[in-house]
Amino acid sequence: MTANREATIRVAVAGPEHRLEAVDAVIDPGFNGFLTLPSQLVRTLQLPFVGHRRVQLGDGRSIVLDLYLATVLWNKEEREGLVLKPRVDHSSGCLAWIAIASSCM
């Protein structure tokens, strides 16, 4: 739980060098499909850029974000997937897709 009373979950993320970084991700129930990582972590892990994705924000606006390939360690299994890098980093660091949190309940 953050100071702003946001629920969090710890997730381990790796790039092509297989260096794991543990991150506390804020669970955003209104956002699904991707893990959003801060710019610094994307650079540190040297995640490969794969393209762009248009996403719709909670206020209805549509924006384009950069997509990167990462490996997430979840329930002792490595899962490869796409992560988003926002133009402005979230104050809590990263946002987790709600499906990953609900799968452990």
N, CA, C and O atoms as a GROMACS GRO file, in nm:
protein
  420
    1MET      N    1   0.085  -0.117   0.000
    1MET     CA    2   0.000   0.000   0.000
    1MET      C    3   0.090   0.124   0.000
    1MET      O    4   0.184   0.133   0.079
    2THR      N    5   0.061   0.218  -0.089
    2THR     CA    6   0.139   0.341  -0.096
    2THR      C    7   0.085   0.444   0.002
    2THR      O    8  -0.019   0.423   0.065
    3ALA      N    9   0.156   0.555   0.015
    3ALA     CA   10   0.112   0.665   0.100
    3ALA      C   11  -0.021   0.722   0.050
    3ALA      O   12  -0.097   0.780   0.128
    4ASN      N   13  -0.048   0.705  -0.079
    4ASN     CA   14  -0.174   0.753  -0.137
    4ASN      C   15  -0.284   0.648  -0.129
    4ASN      O   16  -0.388   0.662  -0.194
    5ARG      N   17  -0.261   0.544  -0.050
    5ARG     CA   18  -0.358   0.436  -0.028
    5ARG      C   19  -0.388   0.357  -0.156
    5ARG      O   20  -0.501   0.314  -0.178
    6GLU      N   21  -0.285   0.339  -0.238
    6GLU     CA   22  -0.297   0.258  -0.359
    6GLU      C   23  -0.245   0.118  -0.329
    6GLU      O   24  -0.139   0.102  -0.267
    7ALA      N   25  -0.318   0.016  -0.371
    7ALA     CA   26  -0.275  -0.122  -0.351
    7ALA      C   27  -0.157  -0.152  -0.442
    7ALA      O   28  -0.154  -0.110  -0.558
    8THR      N   29  -0.059  -0.225  -0.390
    8THR     CA   30   0.059  -0.260  -0.469
    8THR      C   31   0.085  -0.410  -0.465
    8THR      O   32   0.034  -0.483  -0.380
    9ILE      N   33   0.166  -0.453  -0.560
    9ILE     CA   34   0.208  -0.592  -0.567
    9ILE      C   35   0.354  -0.593  -0.612
    9ILE      O   36   0.392  -0.514  -0.698
   10ARG      N   37   0.435  -0.682  -0.556
   10ARG     CA   38   0.576  -0.692  -0.594
   10ARG      C   39   0.588  -0.785  -0.714
   10ARG      O   40   0.535  -0.896  -0.715
   11VAL      N   41   0.659  -0.737  -0.817
   11VAL     CA   42   0.679  -0.812  -0.941
   11VAL      C   43   0.827  -0.807  -0.976
   11VAL      O   44   0.891  -0.702  -0.959
   12ALA      N   45   0.883  -0.916  -1.023
   12ALA     CA   46   1.022  -0.919  -1.069
   12ALA      C   47   1.022  -0.912  -1.221
   12ALA      O   48   0.952  -0.988  -1.288
   13VAL      N   49   1.101  -0.820  -1.276
   13VAL     CA   50   1.106  -0.797  -1.420
   13VAL      C   51   1.250  -0.811  -1.467
   13VAL      O   52   1.343  -0.771  -1.397
   14ALA      N   53   1.269  -0.868  -1.586
   14ALA     CA   54   1.403  -0.885  -1.643
   14ALA      C   55   1.403  -0.846  -1.790
   14ALA      O   56   1.300  -0.850  -1.858
   15GLY      N   57   1.520  -0.808  -1.836
   15GLY     CA   58   1.540  -0.777  -1.977
   15GLY      C   59   1.618  -0.888  -2.045
   15GLY      O   60   1.624  -1.000  -1.993
   16PRO      N   61   1.678  -0.859  -2.160
   16PRO     CA   62   1.748  -0.962  -2.237
   16PRO      C   63   1.872  -1.018  -2.166
   16PRO      O   64   1.916  -1.128  -2.199
   17GLU      N   65   1.927  -0.946  -2.070
   17GLU     CA   66   2.045  -0.993  -1.996
   17GLU      C   67   2.004  -1.079  -1.877
   17GLU      O   68   2.091  -1.127  -1.803
   18HIS      N   69   1.875  -1.100  -1.856
   18HIS     CA   70   1.819  -1.182  -1.748
   18HIS      C   71   1.850  -1.129  -1.609
   18HIS      O   72   1.850  -1.205  -1.512
   19ARG      N   73   1.877  -1.000  -1.598
   19ARG     CA   74   1.897  -0.935  -1.468
   19ARG      C   75   1.761  -0.901  -1.411
   19ARG      O   76   1.688  -0.819  -1.467
   20LEU      N   77   1.725  -0.962  -1.299
   20LEU     CA   78   1.595  -0.938  -1.237
   20LEU      C   79   1.596  -0.814  -1.151
   20LEU      O   80   1.692  -0.790  -1.076
   21GLU      N   81   1.491  -0.734  -1.161
   21GLU     CA   82   1.470  -0.618  -1.076
   21GLU      C   83   1.333  -0.633  -1.014
   21GLU      O   84   1.234  -0.650  -1.084
   22ALA      N   85   1.326  -0.626  -0.882
   22ALA     CA   86   1.196  -0.632  -0.813
   22ALA      C   87   1.136  -0.492  -0.810
   22ALA      O   88   1.204  -0.395  -0.776
   23VAL      N   89   1.010  -0.482  -0.847
   23VAL     CA   90   0.940  -0.354  -0.847
   23VAL      C   91   0.807  -0.369  -0.773
   23VAL      O   92   0.744  -0.474  -0.777
   24ASP      N   93   0.767  -0.262  -0.707
   24ASP     CA   94   0.635  -0.258  -0.645
   24ASP      C   95   0.543  -0.187  -0.742
   24ASP      O   96   0.559  -0.068  -0.768
   25ALA      N   97   0.448  -0.260  -0.795
   25ALA     CA   98   0.356  -0.206  -0.896
   25ALA      C   99   0.223  -0.171  -0.832
   25ALA      O  100   0.168  -0.249  -0.754
   26VAL      N  101   0.172  -0.053  -0.866
   26VAL     CA  102   0.039  -0.013  -0.820
   26VAL      C  103  -0.063  -0.087  -0.905
   26VAL      O  104  -0.054  -0.088  -1.028
   27ILE      N  105  -0.160  -0.148  -0.840
   27ILE     CA  106  -0.265  -0.220  -0.913
   27ILE      C  107  -0.370  -0.119  -0.955
   27ILE      O  108  -0.433  -0.055  -0.871
   28ASP      N  109  -0.387  -0.105  -1.085
   28ASP     CA  110  -0.483  -0.010  -1.142
   28ASP      C  111  -0.596  -0.089  -1.204
   28ASP      O  112  -0.580  -0.141  -1.314
   29PRO      N  113  -0.712  -0.099  -1.136
   29PRO     CA  114  -0.822  -0.181  -1.188
   29PRO      C  115  -0.884  -0.126  -1.316
   29PRO      O  116  -0.959  -0.198  -1.383
   30GLY      N  117  -0.855  -0.002  -1.350
   30GLY     CA  118  -0.911   0.055  -1.473
   30GLY      C  119  -0.821   0.037  -1.593
   30GLY      O  120  -0.856   0.078  -1.703
   31PHE      N  121  -0.706  -0.024  -1.574
   31PHE     CA  122  -0.608  -0.040  -1.682
   31PHE      C  123  -0.575  -0.187  -1.694
   31PHE      O  124  -0.536  -0.248  -1.594
   32ASN      N  125  -0.589  -0.245  -1.811
   32ASN     CA  126  -0.560  -0.388  -1.823
   32ASN      C  127  -0.479  -0.418  -1.947
   32ASN      O  128  -0.481  -0.342  -2.044
   33GLY      N  129  -0.408  -0.527  -1.942
   33GLY     CA  130  -0.335  -0.574  -2.058
   33GLY      C  131  -0.184  -0.559  -2.051
   33GLY      O  132  -0.114  -0.637  -2.115
   34PHE      N  133  -0.132  -0.462  -1.977
   34PHE     CA  134   0.011  -0.438  -1.978
   34PHE      C  135   0.062  -0.401  -1.840
   34PHE      O  136  -0.013  -0.356  -1.754
   35LEU      N  137   0.191  -0.421  -1.822
   35LEU     CA  138   0.263  -0.368  -1.708
   35LEU      C  139   0.326  -0.238  -1.756
   35LEU      O  140   0.385  -0.235  -1.864
   36THR      N  141   0.316  -0.133  -1.678
   36THR     CA  142   0.376  -0.005  -1.713
   36THR      C  143   0.497   0.017  -1.624
   36THR      O  144   0.486   0.012  -1.502
   37LEU      N  145   0.612   0.041  -1.685
   37LEU     CA  146   0.736   0.058  -1.609
   37LEU      C  147   0.792   0.198  -1.626
   37LEU      O  148   0.774   0.259  -1.732
   38PRO      N  149   0.857   0.252  -1.523
   38PRO     CA  150   0.919   0.384  -1.535
   38PRO      C  151   1.035   0.383  -1.634
   38PRO      O  152   1.100   0.280  -1.655
   39SER      N  153   1.061   0.498  -1.694
   39SER     CA  154   1.166   0.513  -1.797
   39SER      C  155   1.301   0.462  -1.750
   39SER      O  156   1.370   0.392  -1.824
   40GLN      N  157   1.339   0.497  -1.627
   40GLN     CA  158   1.470   0.457  -1.575
   40GLN      C  159   1.486   0.305  -1.571
   40GLN      O  160   1.592   0.253  -1.605
   41LEU      N  161   1.381   0.234  -1.530
   41LEU     CA  162   1.388   0.088  -1.523
   41LEU      C  163   1.397   0.027  -1.663
   41LEU      O  164   1.469  -0.071  -1.684
   42VAL      N  165   1.324   0.084  -1.758
   42VAL     CA  166   1.332   0.037  -1.897
   42VAL      C  167   1.476   0.050  -1.948
   42VAL      O  168   1.527  -0.040  -2.015
   43ARG      N  169   1.541   0.163  -1.917
   43ARG     CA  170   1.680   0.183  -1.959
   43ARG      C  171   1.775   0.089  -1.884
   43ARG      O  172   1.862   0.028  -1.946
   44THR      N  173   1.758   0.076  -1.752
   44THR     CA  174   1.845  -0.009  -1.671
   44THR      C  175   1.843  -0.154  -1.719
   44THR      O  176   1.947  -0.218  -1.728
   45LEU      N  177   1.724  -0.204  -1.749
   45LEU     CA  178   1.709  -0.342  -1.794
   45LEU      C  179   1.740  -0.361  -1.942
   45LEU      O  180   1.745  -0.473  -1.991
   46GLN      N  181   1.762  -0.250  -2.012
   46GLN     CA  182   1.791  -0.252  -2.156
   46GLN      C  183   1.684  -0.328  -2.233
   46GLN      O  184   1.713  -0.413  -2.317
   47LEU      N  185   1.558  -0.297  -2.201
   47LEU     CA  186   1.447  -0.365  -2.268
   47LEU      C  187   1.444  -0.326  -2.415
   47LEU      O  188   1.457  -0.208  -2.448
   48PRO      N  189   1.426  -0.423  -2.504
   48PRO     CA  190   1.420  -0.392  -2.647
   48PRO      C  191   1.288  -0.325  -2.684
   48PRO      O  192   1.180  -0.369  -2.645
   49PHE      N  193   1.300  -0.217  -2.761
   49PHE     CA  194   1.184  -0.144  -2.811
   49PHE      C  195   1.118  -0.227  -2.922
   49PHE      O  196   1.187  -0.279  -3.009
   50VAL      N  197   0.984  -0.239  -2.918
   50VAL     CA  198   0.916  -0.317  -3.021
   50VAL      C  199   0.811  -0.238  -3.097
   50VAL      O  200   0.757  -0.288  -3.196
   51GLY      N  201   0.780  -0.116  -3.054
   51GLY     CA  202   0.681  -0.038  -3.128
   51GLY      C  203   0.603   0.056  -3.039
   51GLY      O  204   0.649   0.095  -2.931
   52HIS      N  205   0.485   0.091  -3.086
   52HIS     CA  206   0.398   0.185  -3.014
   52HIS      C  207   0.261   0.122  -2.995
   52HIS      O  208   0.223   0.032  -3.069
   53ARG      N  209   0.188   0.170  -2.897
   53ARG     CA  210   0.051   0.122  -2.872
   53ARG      C  211  -0.035   0.242  -2.833
   53ARG      O  212   0.003   0.321  -2.747
   54ARG      N  213  -0.150   0.254  -2.896
   54ARG     CA  214  -0.246   0.357  -2.858
   54ARG      C  215  -0.328   0.302  -2.742
   54ARG      O  216  -0.382   0.191  -2.750
   55VAL      N  217  -0.339   0.380  -2.634
   55VAL     CA  218  -0.416   0.339  -2.517
   55VAL      C  219  -0.515   0.449  -2.482
   55VAL      O  220  -0.493   0.567  -2.512
   56GLN      N  221  -0.623   0.409  -2.418
   56GLN     CA  222  -0.723   0.506  -2.375
   56GLN      C  223  -0.711   0.525  -2.224
   56GLN      O  224  -0.709   0.428  -2.149
   57LEU      N  225  -0.702   0.649  -2.182
   57LEU     CA  226  -0.691   0.682  -2.041
   57LEU      C  227  -0.828   0.682  -1.975
   57LEU      O  228  -0.931   0.682  -2.042
   58GLY      N  229  -0.827   0.683  -1.843
   58GLY     CA  230  -0.952   0.682  -1.767
   58GLY      C  231  -1.041   0.801  -1.796
   58GLY      O  232  -1.163   0.792  -1.782
   59ASP      N  233  -0.981   0.914  -1.838
   59ASP     CA  234  -1.061   1.032  -1.868
   59ASP      C  235  -1.110   1.034  -2.012
   59ASP      O  236  -1.170   1.132  -2.057
   60GLY      N  237  -1.084   0.925  -2.086
   60GLY     CA  238  -1.133   0.915  -2.223
   60GLY      C  239  -1.032   0.956  -2.329
   60GLY      O  240  -1.052   0.927  -2.447
   61ARG      N  241  -0.924   1.023  -2.290
   61ARG     CA  242  -0.822   1.063  -2.388
   61ARG      C  243  -0.749   0.940  -2.441
   61ARG      O  244  -0.735   0.840  -2.371
   62SER      N  245  -0.703   0.949  -2.564
   62SER     CA  246  -0.627   0.843  -2.628
   62SER      C  247  -0.485   0.894  -2.651
   62SER      O  248  -0.466   1.002  -2.707
   63ILE      N  249  -0.385   0.815  -2.608
   63ILE     CA  250  -0.245   0.855  -2.627
   63ILE      C  251  -0.166   0.736  -2.682
   63ILE      O  252  -0.211   0.622  -2.675
   64VAL      N  253  -0.048   0.766  -2.736
   64VAL     CA  254   0.041   0.662  -2.788
   64VAL      C  255   0.159   0.647  -2.692
   64VAL      O  256   0.223   0.745  -2.656
   65LEU      N  257   0.186   0.522  -2.652
   65LEU     CA  258   0.297   0.492  -2.562
   65LEU      C  259   0.394   0.396  -2.630
   65LEU      O  260   0.357   0.323  -2.722
   66ASP      N  261   0.518   0.398  -2.584
   66ASP     CA  262   0.621   0.307  -2.636
   66ASP      C  263   0.603   0.169  -2.574
   66ASP      O  264   0.570   0.156  -2.456
   67LEU      N  265   0.626   0.064  -2.655
   67LEU     CA  266   0.617  -0.075  -2.611
   67LEU      C  267   0.757  -0.138  -2.608
   67LEU      O  268   0.839  -0.116  -2.696
   68TYR      N  269   0.781  -0.217  -2.503
   68TYR     CA  270   0.909  -0.287  -2.487
   68TYR      C  271   0.882  -0.432  -2.452
   68TYR      O  272   0.775  -0.465  -2.399
   69LEU      N  273   0.978  -0.518  -2.480
   69LEU     CA  274   0.968  -0.660  -2.447
   69LEU      C  275   1.040  -0.686  -2.315
   69LEU      O  276   1.153  -0.642  -2.296
   70ALA      N  277   0.973  -0.757  -2.223
   70ALA     CA  278   1.033  -0.788  -2.093
   70ALA      C  279   0.991  -0.927  -2.049
   70ALA      O  280   0.897  -0.986  -2.104
   71THR      N  281   1.060  -0.978  -1.950
   71THR     CA  282   1.023  -1.104  -1.886
   71THR      C  283   0.980  -1.072  -1.744
   71THR      O  284   1.050  -1.001  -1.672
   72VAL      N  285   0.865  -1.125  -1.705
   72VAL     CA  286   0.812  -1.103  -1.570
   72VAL      C  287   0.812  -1.237  -1.498
   72VAL      O  288   0.763  -1.336  -1.551
   73LEU      N  289   0.867  -1.240  -1.378
   73LEU     CA  290   0.864  -1.360  -1.295
   73LEU      C  291   0.738  -1.353  -1.210
   73LEU      O  292   0.723  -1.265  -1.125
   74TRP      N  293   0.647  -1.448  -1.232
   74TRP     CA  294   0.518  -1.448  -1.163
   74TRP      C  295   0.485  -1.591  -1.122
   74TRP      O  296   0.484  -1.681  -1.206
   75ASN      N  297   0.457  -1.612  -0.994
   75ASN     CA  298   0.429  -1.746  -0.943
   75ASN      C  299   0.538  -1.845  -0.981
   75ASN      O  300   0.510  -1.959  -1.019
   76LYS      N  301   0.664  -1.801  -0.971
   76LYS     CA  302   0.782  -1.882  -1.000
   76LYS      C  303   0.794  -1.923  -1.146
   76LYS      O  304   0.868  -2.015  -1.179
   77GLU      N  305   0.721  -1.857  -1.234
   77GLU     CA  306   0.728  -1.883  -1.378
   77GLU      C  307   0.769  -1.756  -1.451
   77GLU      O  308   0.723  -1.647  -1.418
   78GLU      N  309   0.857  -1.771  -1.550
   78GLU     CA  310   0.894  -1.658  -1.634
   78GLU      C  311   0.792  -1.644  -1.745
   78GLU      O  312   0.760  -1.741  -1.814
   79ARG      N  313   0.741  -1.523  -1.761
   79ARG     CA  314   0.643  -1.495  -1.867
   79ARG      C  315   0.692  -1.377  -1.948
   79ARG      O  316   0.714  -1.268  -1.894
   80GLU      N  317   0.710  -1.398  -2.076
   80GLU     CA  318   0.754  -1.291  -2.164
   80GLU      C  319   0.632  -1.212  -2.209
   80GLU      O  320   0.528  -1.270  -2.240
   81GLY      N  321   0.647  -1.082  -2.213
   81GLY     CA  322   0.535  -1.001  -2.256
   81GLY      C  323   0.577  -0.858  -2.286
   81GLY      O  324   0.694  -0.821  -2.272
   82LEU      N  325   0.480  -0.781  -2.326
   82LEU     CA  326   0.504  -0.642  -2.361
   82LEU      C  327   0.476  -0.553  -2.241
   82LEU      O  328   0.382  -0.576  -2.165
   83VAL      N  329   0.559  -0.451  -2.224
   83VAL     CA  330   0.538  -0.351  -2.120
   83VAL      C  331   0.532  -0.213  -2.185
   83VAL      O  332   0.591  -0.191  -2.291
   84LEU      N  333   0.461  -0.124  -2.122
   84LEU     CA  334   0.449   0.013  -2.169
   84LEU      C  335   0.542   0.104  -2.091
   84LEU      O  336   0.567   0.081  -1.972
   85LYS      N  337   0.593   0.206  -2.158
   85LYS     CA  338   0.670   0.311  -2.091
   85LYS      C  339   0.594   0.441  -2.109
   85LYS      O  340   0.581   0.489  -2.222
   86PRO      N  341   0.543   0.499  -2.000
   86PRO     CA  342   0.467   0.623  -2.013
   86PRO      C  343   0.558   0.741  -2.045
   86PRO      O  344   0.679   0.736  -2.020
   87ARG      N  345   0.501   0.846  -2.100
   87ARG     CA  346   0.577   0.967  -2.129
   87ARG      C  347   0.614   1.038  -1.999
   87ARG      O  348   0.722   1.098  -1.988
   88VAL      N  349   0.526   1.030  -1.900
   88VAL     CA  350   0.550   1.087  -1.767
   88VAL      C  351   0.537   0.972  -1.669
   88VAL      O  352   0.435   0.904  -1.666
   89ASP      N  353   0.640   0.951  -1.588
   89ASP     CA  354   0.639   0.839  -1.495
   89ASP      C  355   0.538   0.859  -1.384
   89ASP      O  356   0.522   0.969  -1.332
   90HIS      N  357   0.469   0.751  -1.347
   90HIS     CA  358   0.373   0.748  -1.237
   90HIS      C  359   0.450   0.769  -1.108
   90HIS      O  360   0.560   0.716  -1.093
   91SER      N  361   0.394   0.843  -1.015
   91SER     CA  362   0.464   0.874  -0.890
   91SER      C  363   0.502   0.750  -0.812
   91SER      O  364   0.601   0.752  -0.738
   92SER      N  365   0.426   0.642  -0.825
   92SER     CA  366   0.455   0.521  -0.749
   92SER      C  367   0.549   0.427  -0.823
   92SER      O  368   0.586   0.323  -0.769
   93GLY      N  369   0.588   0.460  -0.944
   93GLY     CA  370   0.682   0.376  -1.016
   93GLY      C  371   0.622   0.302  -1.132
   93GLY      O  372   0.654   0.332  -1.247
   94CYS      N  373   0.536   0.205  -1.107
   94CYS     CA  374   0.480   0.128  -1.217
   94CYS      C  375   0.339   0.083  -1.185
   94CYS      O  376   0.297   0.079  -1.069
   95LEU      N  377   0.268   0.051  -1.290
   95LEU     CA  378   0.129   0.007  -1.278
   95LEU      C  379   0.119  -0.136  -1.326
   95LEU      O  380   0.174  -0.172  -1.430
   96ALA      N  381   0.048  -0.217  -1.250
   96ALA     CA  382   0.031  -0.358  -1.288
   96ALA      C  383  -0.107  -0.377  -1.348
   96ALA      O  384  -0.204  -0.314  -1.306
   97TRP      N  385  -0.113  -0.466  -1.446
   97TRP     CA  386  -0.243  -0.499  -1.502
   97TRP      C  387  -0.319  -0.580  -1.398
   97TRP      O  388  -0.260  -0.663  -1.328
   98ILE      N  389  -0.447  -0.558  -1.389
   98ILE     CA  390  -0.528  -0.620  -1.283
   98ILE      C  391  -0.534  -0.771  -1.296
   98ILE      O  392  -0.551  -0.839  -1.195
   99ALA      N  393  -0.521  -0.826  -1.414
   99ALA     CA  394  -0.530  -0.971  -1.433
   99ALA      C  395  -0.421  -1.045  -1.356
   99ALA      O  396  -0.445  -1.155  -1.306
  100ILE      N  397  -0.303  -0.987  -1.347
  100ILE     CA  398  -0.194  -1.055  -1.277
  100ILE      C  399  -0.224  -1.062  -1.128
  100ILE      O  400  -0.191  -1.161  -1.063
  101ALA      N  401  -0.286  -0.959  -1.074
  101ALA     CA  402  -0.317  -0.959  -0.931
  101ALA      C  403  -0.431  -1.054  -0.900
  101ALA      O  404  -0.427  -1.126  -0.800
  102SER      N  405  -0.532  -1.055  -0.983
  102SER     CA  406  -0.647  -1.139  -0.954
  102SER      C  407  -0.617  -1.288  -0.972
  102SER      O  408  -0.689  -1.372  -0.920
  103SER      N  409  -0.511  -1.320  -1.046
  103SER     CA  410  -0.480  -1.461  -1.068
  103SER      C  411  -0.422  -1.529  -0.944
  103SER      O  412  -0.414  -1.652  -0.939
  104CYS      N  413  -0.384  -1.452  -0.843
  104CYS     CA  414  -0.327  -1.513  -0.723
  104CYS      C  415  -0.426  -1.512  -0.607
  104CYS      O  416  -0.390  -1.553  -0.497
  105MET      N  417  -0.546  -1.466  -0.628
  105MET     CA  418  -0.646  -1.461  -0.520
  105MET      C  419  -0.723  -1.588  -0.509
  105MET      O  420  -0.811  -1.600  -0.424
   0.00000   0.00000   0.00000
